Amino acid sequence: MDTMLEARLQTKQRNTQNSRETSLWSSGFGMKLEAVTPFLGKYRPFVGRCCQTCTPKSWESLFHRSIMDLGFCNVILVKEENTRFRGWLVRRLCCFLWSLEQHIPPCRDAPEKIMERTGVQNVISGRDPGGAGEGQVSGLVKKEVQRILGHIQAPPCPFLLRLFSWALLRFLKCVFLNVQLHKGQMKMVHQAAQAGLPLVLLSTHKSLLDGILLPFVLLSQGLGVLRVAWDPRTCSPTLRALLKKLGGLFLPPEANLTLDSSEGVLARAVVHAAIEQLLVSKQPLLIFLEEPPGVLGPRLSALGQTWLGLVVEAVQVGVVPDAMLVPVAITYDLVPDAPCDAYHASAPLGLWTGALAVLRILRGWGRSRPVCVRVHLAQPFSLQEYTINARSCWGSRQTLEQLLQPIVLGQCTTVPDTEKEQEWTPATGPLLALKEEDQLLVRRLSHHVLNASVMSSAVMSTAIMATLLLFKHQKGVFLSQLLGEFSWLTEETLLRGFDVGFSGQLRCLVQHTLSLLQAHVTLLRVHQGDLLVVPRLGPGLTHLAHLSAELLPAFLSEAVGACAVRGLLAGRVPPEGPWELQGIELLSQNELYRQILLLLHLLPQDLLLLQPCQSSYCYCQEVLDRLIQCGLLVAEETPGSRPACDTGRQRLSAKLLWKPSGDFTDSDSDDFEEAEGRFFRLSQQSRCPDFFLFLCRLLSPLLKAFAQAATFLHQGQLPDTESGYAEQLFQFLQATAQEEGFFECADPNLAISAIWTFRDLGVLQQTPSPAGPMLYLSPAFTSWENQEKLEQFIRQFICS
């Protein structure tokens, strides 16, 4: 991968306006330049392996250790060698010649084949509900089918695709410094495609550019035209017509009608037929599992689950024997199309609006540094294999109200031995038409794939810098100190098995990152020749909180564990007490399990993204193991007890040696009964207090927003609609941020998460009304005493 120093030289050549900024950095600090080496030993961490529990055969078949050594390629770096021609003229026209050589298979007979599908023919002939039947003209139904099909897709235009690829390549070269792709990940996808099965790519959604960037990347790598399932809400009718010519798919609005509606039955039959024909023709399909940027609501996309449900049903009925699912993620240094109010719903994007946005991006490129992009393709796995193995991992689940409300109100102290059932994504018409068991399969598959996509994403330099400035140095930090901490956090990220999206000399990396964040930080020169970096208050801290969320998955287990330890010590040691006093307290393993479980149930599933095949108790043990590995907890061995390092089994004849696969952990304990006599203390190493506080603060924006939402219960105007109460709570969070300085909590998404969590917890109840669902306080929380109990329950996990 190109070093950031080379990127800096390229940027200086393209833009001479940075000379003043360069002179600011030219003053030396009297130190030797250090290089960030993002490798563990000799190799960079290879991420993206599929789940060994749910898909063991895929885990073995599509991976080889030699794949890890293939390195990266810059997708937008098109040279003379990428074409069949040579010469000085080719070097000037290589981008245009490259676009002409892309293989685009024709699919002109697709509409006729869709009309011939069994489901459509059954509706036309009247053998299914909503069909033509006797006395009705089937010709009218055929015209309606053609209209619906025209709303869904159109045959891709090869000339338009080549022209658009050439124009997009020129645009991407202007906007992005590089678009990196791991060759080993691409090789795994090629191997899956050679198996003769359709590819379904399931991606995160960070930018509106994702839908055009991913098809370009896969077309350049020889996978053909990628059919993209777009969200109709983000596109105007004119833009939808253009995107359909480029391979786009759109769900017709009639498909979301009720199950007994004739129009809905017809539309769903046509959608099913279109997906079946696409899978039979082995065209790759891209589905976004996250909601588009700027849309408030659940993280998982209802539309994405709908398209995935169509694929699952097509495989189950035998239209194709199997499909290969590929988790995909894109990470940016900064999202180029993110406006100031990116977290508020926006109007659909039209052709004219899109053209103005492109010109605005190109104009801003002339005054700022281009950003880097990483495309991540995780290991493909078999949908059929997952379907067979995943059903065995399903167990009983309870609602959050059943799990936590008695504990919050002090009615009991035992945490039920069951999983949490929490589903915020509403089901659409095509998904509701599936069996209840298949709906559950699609939901859990969505969580599983989104977890794989997030875990394979590289951490960009802006996320590391935003985390340091927000959670360690909100009052400012000298650049000489920031250089060392940037290197430290990079190393900690790599040690947890996450890749990073940068390399190069440390000082150049920090310079490049701060220049990208220049709108949110202030640089002050001090008399010693150093620079003081101070985050800007207000929206600047809110933006840094959004960027730092990209780093949270790497430290999520430790952050949950640290907050759980804080909750355990809350009733024993004053929060402002010295670290040595907190280290005296003995923490039993059962108490730690209980606190971790309570926090896991409180945190939203959209944040945790736990794999459905992993039980909460296994995750508790993983959290505890992480705290021990990072040195925060040390085992306290009592006299006469078996040493913690002794892994030998005792009383083998009285133990059950075989356990379900979900119960195997890296722990040195074989069952939870042995945990009763195990105790731990906080480590007294000098680095532990700061690291413990850093981990606790990673979850502080969400937990503080929840605590402030509990405070707001006796101030809010209820009953009110969900959107109205969310606006009330968001205004309260903004006012509190102005008073206390917690601007990272002033986020409308956090307000909605708090409301939905309180609704699941039974704090708020919902009733239908003509104006929409109305929220009101449940009888259990109308008293001020119970509201105070809720707030104290949340605040025990917050470290001030």
C-alpha angles and dihedrals in degrees: 000000000000112000120243089241090063089047090053091053091049091050092051090052093051096043123032092181090086092072093100092050091048091053089055090059097040094085107100126229096214092251136114115255112250125207123224107231106196096193135103103225105317102338135059112241109272108219134185105064112158124244112288092201098054100029110025095154093052089046090060103035105052101044137073129172091239088067090071092063098056096091130199137311130202105234096199093050100098115174139171089274090063091066134061092241135075135201143081093286091051090055089059096043099035094117092053094044090047091055091051092054096055112116111237113177115215120241104182097141095054095104091053092049091049090052089052094054114118096240094054093045091051091054093046093049092047099243091124128055110275094029129130098263126173117329094024127102110244090199090070089051091051090053089050090050090051090049092051091045090052089054091052102046148336131211108274114251110229094203093049091046092053093045091048092048091054093047091045092051091054091047094049091050089056097046103036131050090210141338106219125203127178110237091211092057090049090050091055090053091049090052090051091049091051090060088077095243126122117261120229114189115202112197144183116241117227101147142014086243090068092081093059099031097057095050089049092051094049093044089053090051094054101257095122130230112345115217108220123205101218128195109245090211092068097052136061119228091259093051091046090056090053094046092050089057087053093052102276125152126207129190111233114238091234090067090072094057121112120290093249095050114111092214091050093050091051094047093048091049091053092047090050091050093049092052092045092052091047091052093045091052088051094232111160114248127207119206124181111221094190128068116258116271113273096030114120115219141060120355095232113075118236089206092051091052089050094056091044090051090055090053092048092050092048090055094045094052090050102249086135124010094233145338130221114231118208119193109217134189136177123202126192132193084226127354103246097209097047109121125199091266096042091139094063124079114266135202120266114280115248133192093260093044090047092050090051090048090052091050090048091052092048091048091050090049090065091060102037140045118270116247131234125240132201123198114202124198112186124206112291118238137191117264091205092053092048092049092054097044100036095062090064090060095058116111139165118299136191134202122258089250091058093045105042112016096077090049093047092051092046094244093127140000103208118099110221115248096239141091128264119254109209124155119168099166111094118229118242129214099271091047093048089053089066124086116273091247091053091048089055090048092053093048094050092043088054091053091046094051094043089052089052092049093050093046092052094049117109119234111241125217093249091059092052093046093046091050092052094047095044103041104026109024109025090142093051140279136217114249093235089060093041091058092060095045092048089056091045095052091046090055092047090052092051092047088060092058098258122129125226126223099225145054137177140085114344098231093048091049093052091046092051093046095049090048089056090050095043092118091059103038136053123221116208123185115223127202094256090066092255127119126237114216113204124178114232114244123237118023090006092068091044090055092048088052090055091051094046090055087074089066096047097086090061092057100026097110093049091044092053090047094048092050090047091052088049089053091049092052094042094090096041110041128032111252091235092050121119120273091242090060092052091048091061093065117097114226116202119216092236091054090050091050090052095049092046091050092050091052092045090054092048096049115081119256089232088065100041097041090191115186110255089227091061119081122222092243091055089050089050090056090047090053091050091048090051092052090052094046094051090050100246095116128042125190117251109214114203120210113273095016125118110266114256090234092059106101096176117122121245127209092005093179092059095047131083102241098188119066136173113277092249091063097062113103138161089252123119089229122089098197138006094250090071089058093073094084098041121101136180138196132204110262117252096213113133095243096051101082094055093043092048091051091047092054093048092051092055089074096034098098092058097039093046090050089052091049092049089048088056089050090050094057093090092042102046123097107244140214095048139137118274093250091046094051090045089056091049091051093046091053089050091051090051092049091048090049091055091051101041102023097241095136092153088071095054095094125126090215090059090050091054092045090053092050094049092046091051089048091053090045092055095247091115125034128202130217129178120250137167089261092051135271111340123213124214136163115272116238091249092063103037090097119084090227094062092044088055090050090054092050093048091048090057097040093055088075095050119094111207 
